[in-house]
Amino acid sequence: MRAGHGRVWRWLSVAAVLAGVWAARGMDPLQDADMKAGVVPGADFLVCTDAAAWRLTPIQKRLKAMREEVPKENMPPEALRLQARMEEFGAKIGIQEDDLDSLLIAAQVQRAVQNNQAGRSRGNPMEQLGIMFTFKLGKPLSLGAVRAALSNAATEDGYELLFEKGTYNNAETLTVVPAAPEGVPKWLPAELFLALTREGKVGFVGQAPDVKAAVDRLAGASPAPLSPPLGKARAATLPGAMTYLLFVPAEKMRQELRAQGTRMQQNPMMGGAMQALAGMEHLAFGAKGAETIQAALSADFAGAQEAVQVKTLVDMMVLGMAKMMLMQAIGRPIPLVESMVSNQAERRVEVRAELTEEDCKALMEIKPRQRGQGGPGFPPPPGGPPGGVPAGPRQ
């Protein structure tokens, strides 16, 4: 895969992490008109989560109690630093983890691929992918508090931000731009645009044209529908999914996978698997929580033959290695290992797993040294950070 597309995959991974895929509840946030306005027309990557009711699930309550009891030496230093920064930034803007109700991230991967083909692969991920964050809070967010927190964080890291407050279609807006390119983190775009509506409880963050279009859709009650391929991916998610991630690969990506498969003549199995992956029509992840956390990752392919090839690869290279790593890191069997299974029906391949309280305790017992040797990491908090609100720009 060319470097340009490698960046696309890394950006999607970052977006998924930011989404906090463990935060979820039973009602699809896209049933909410406020959240649905954040769907970017032509989006082929979407993450949606509803954190409010997740906080009411038994498994999350237990996880929260367990996290508070975990010795700090058992947590990776990076996780501790990130947690401290998020808490500090949240305190400054007056928004904490429990204030997040729902979050939506939408992006256009096809746009990034087209930019790469046209020689415009450089640039910030938000600009390249057209990423936009939509969030809904249980309490109002103040633009003044956001401005003060961002300015303070930037000053601490040695650079300056410029701000401009305004209004657009009855929404309060804040434009954020670096005063100079020197020392500015790479994740910060040339211009960040934030709009707040519903008395500060609903916000859109992204590039100005995308955000203004979302405000217009909300004001006119005219949301953009999911594209047919993305709609099929949504229908393929785990029934009752509380959080989901949807992705439709661009045709250029499929072409490159086919080409790579053709070049891998010395390894027929891997070459065939690459060719089969080129037939992937969409990818769908879904999760829901109650006494346990259930998760499923599924993909539909062009034909049943491709699905069989991918299932074989998943069983050998993904599930096999994951189970071995878990057993090595923990030193004993846990329910999670037994729950990790794959199945194939017609053109669809699905991988399922279930995370119990026992599994969570075992994963939390893994020391950082073990994680550095390939063991699984500390489970992220199911509630997730107050996503959609710009995190402090400290690195």
N, C-alpha and C positions, 0 to 999 in steps of 0.2 A: 504493500500500500504506500502510495507516495506520501511525502512529508506533509503536504497540505491536508490530505485526508486524515493523517495521523493526528494532526491538531484538532480536526473536527471531532474525532472520537474522544480525545482528552477533554475537550470542552463539554461534550455530552456527559462524560463521567463527572466532571465538576458540577454540572447542573443537577445531576441526579443526587449528588451528595448534598448540595445546598437545599434540595427539596426536602430532605429529611424523610426518606421513604418509609420510615417506621411510624410516622405520625399519621393517624387515620381515624376515620369513624364511618358509620354505616351509611350515611346519606351522601350521595355523590355531590360534591360542591358545585358541579356544573348545573345542578338543578336550581342554583341560586343565580338570579339575574345579574347581581353585582359581580360575581365571579365569572360568569359566562361571558361578560363583556371583555374579559382579558384574553379570550381565544384569538390569536392572531390569524387573520385570513391566510390560508395556504400553509398553516403550521404542519410540520411532519414529525415534530417531537413535542411531547406534552407530558408534564408531570403534574398530578393533581392530588392534593392531600387535605384532609379536614382534621385538624388537631383537637378541636373543642371536645368532641365526644370521646376521642381516644383517651382523654384524661379520666374518663369515667370507667374505662374497662379495667377489670381485675388485674390483668397481666401488667398493664402499665403502672398501676398503683404499686404492685410488688416490685417492678423494676426500679421505680423511683426510690423506694425504700432501700433496695439493694445497692443502688449507686451511692447513696449517702453513707453506706457502711463500708464501701470498698476502700482499703488503704491506698493512699495516694501513690505509694511506691508501686502498686499494681497497675497504675494507669500510665500510658505513654506520655512522656513530657510534652509532646506536641498537642495531645488531647487536653492536657491541663492548661497549657498556654491558650489554646483556642477557647476553652471554656471560660477562662478568666477574662479574656478580651470581650467575648460575647456578653458576659454578665456586666462588665464595666460599661460597654456601649449601651446595653439595654437599660441600665440604671440611669444613664445620662439622658436618654430620650424618653424615659418613663414607661418603657415597654419591656416586659419580661416574657419568659417562655410561655407561661400560662395565659398570656393575653392574646396569643395567636389563635384565631378560629379556623382559618383555612388559607391555603396557598396554592397558587397555580403558576407554573412556568411553561411558557410556550416559545418555540423556536422554529426557524426555517433552515434546516440543514441543507436543503436543496440550494438555497441562496448562497451559502458558504461554498458549496461545491462549484456553483457557477462562477463565483468570484475567483476561486482557485484556477478554474479553466481560463479565465480572462486575465490571469496574472495579477489578480488583486487579493492574494492570499494573506498578505500582511494586514495587521490591524487587530483591534481588540475583539475578543470573543463575542461581546454583546453586539458590537457593530457588524461583525461578519455573519453571525447567526440570526440577528434580529431578535435576540432574546428579550422577553418582557416578563416581569414578575407582577403578579396580582395578588394582593393579600387583603384579608379581612380580619379586623381586630375586635376584641371585646370592649375596648376603651379607645377614646380618641388619641390620635398621634398629632403632635404639634410640629409644624414645619420649623418653627424657631428652635425647638429642641434638637431636631435633626441637624439643622445648620450648625448649631453650637457644638454638638458632639462630633460631627465630621471635621469641623475646623480645628477643634482641639486635637483630635487624633492625627490629622495631617501635620499640624505644628510639631507634635511630639516626634514625628518621623522625618521632619526636616523639609517639608514642602508646604506650599500654600494652595488653598482652594479659593475660587471666586464663586459667589452665589448671587442669584437674581430671583427674587420672589415675584410672583405674578398670579394671574387668574386665567382660566380658560374654560368656557362653557360651564360656569358656576363651580368649577373646581379650583382649589388653591394649588399653585404650582411652585416648584423650586428647581432652578437650573444650576447644575454644579459643573464647573470646569476647572482644570488645573491652571494656576497662574503661569507656570512655566513647565516644560517637559522634563527638566532635570529632577531626578530622584523620585519621580512619580511611579507608583506600582504599576506593573504591566496590566493588572486586571482592571485598572480604572480607565474607562473610555474617555475619549476627547470631550464628550459631553454626556452628562447623566441628567435625566429629566424625571422628576417625581411629581405626581398629581394626587391630591387627596380629595375625596368626596365623601358623601354620607356623614358629614360633620366630623371628618377625620378618621373614620373607621374603615374606609375602603381606600386602597391606594394602588397606583400603577407606577412601575419603575422600568425605565428603558430609554430608548432613543425618543426624542421629542415627537417625530411623526407617528410612531407606533402608539405612544401614550395618548396623544391627542385623539387618535382614531378610536382608541378604547373608550375614552371619555365621551366621544360622540356616540358610540354604539350604546353606551349606558344611558345617556340622556335621551336618545331616540328609541330605546327599547328595541334595538335591531342588532342582536348578537350575530357574529359570524358562525355558521355551522361548521362542524368538523368535516374535513374533506372525506369523501367516500372511503379511501384506504384507511384513514385514521379512525373513522367510524367503525370499520370492520375490526380494527385492533381493539377498540374500546369494547366491542361486543365479545371479544375473545378473552377478556380478562377473567380472573377468578370471580365466580358468582358472589355477589355481595361485597366485592372488593371495596375497602375503605380508602386505600391509597393505590394509585396506579400510575404506571409509566408506559407511554405509547411511543412507538417509533416506526416510521416508514422509510426504508433506505432509498436513497436517490438512485436513479438508473445508472448514473456514472459509477457509483459504488459497486453495483452489481457487475458492471462491465469489468472493473478492475479485479474483482474476485474471480471472475471467469478467466481472465488473462493469467492471474497468478496460478490458478489450478492447472492451466495448460502448461505453464512453465515448470511445474513440479512433477515432471515425468519420472524422476528418480524415486519418488515416493507416491505411488499410485493411490494409497489410501488417503493421504492428506490432500493430494491433488483432487481426488474425487469429492472429498468433503468440502473443499473450497468451491468447487463447481456447484455442489449442492447448496451451499450457503448463498451463492449468487442467486438462487431461486427464491430466497426469503422475501415474502410479500410484506410482512409486518412482524413486529416484536411487541409483546404485551406482558407487563409485569403487574401483578395485583397482590395486595396483602389485606388481611383483616384480622382483628384481634377480639378476644373474649377472655377465656381462661388461658388460652395459648395464642400465639401468633401464627397464622397460616399464610403461606406465600406460594405463588405459582408464577412461573415464567413460561410463556408459550410463544410459538412462532408458527406461522403458516407458510408453506412452500408451494412452488409451482406444481409439484406432483408428489405422489406417494413415494416414489423412488428416492427423491431428494430427502424427504422426511426420514426414511429409513437410514440413509447414510449419515444424516446429522445426528440421529439418536445414537447410532453406534459411536460416533465421535464423542458425544456428550457423556455416554456411559464410561468410555475408556479414559478420556483426557480431562473431564471436568468432575463428574461425580466420584470417580475412582480416586483421583488425586485429592479431592476435598475431604473425602472420608478418611484417607490415610493421614493427611495432615492433622485433622481433628484428633484422631486416635493417638498420634504421636505427641501432640501438644498437651492433651489432657491425661493420657495414660490409662483411660478406661472407656468403655462404651457409654454413650449417652443417647437419649431418645432421638436427638436431632440427627445423628448418623443413620439410624434405622429409618427415619422418616424421609430421607432424601431419595426420591425415586423419579424415574422418567417413564413416560409412556408415549406411544405413537399411535394415532388413529387417522387413517387416510392421509391428508396433507399436513396434519398438525403434529408438532412435537411439544411436549409439556414436561416441565420439571417442577416437582412439588416438594415442599419441606414444611416442617412444623417446629416451632421453637417453644419449649416449655420452660417453666420456672427452673427446673433442674438444669436444663441446658444453659440458661442465663447465668446461674450460679457457677457452673463449671467454666464457662467462658471468662467470667470475671476473675477467676482464680489464676488465669494464665498470666505469668509475669512478663514484663516488657522484653526481657531477654529472649523468651520463647517466641514472642511475636516477631522479633528481629530475625529469628531463624525460620520464619515461614509460618508460624502458628497464627491462628485467627486473632483478630484484634478485639479490643474492648467494645462490647455492643454499644452503638450510639444510642442516645436517649430517645425513646419512642416519641416524646413530645416534640423533639427537634428544636432548633433555635428559632427566634422570631423571624422566620424567613420572609423575604419580600421587603423587609426593612433593610436598607443598606447597612451592611456590617461595617465596623470601623476599618478604615483603610490602612490598618497597620499590618505589617508583614511579619 
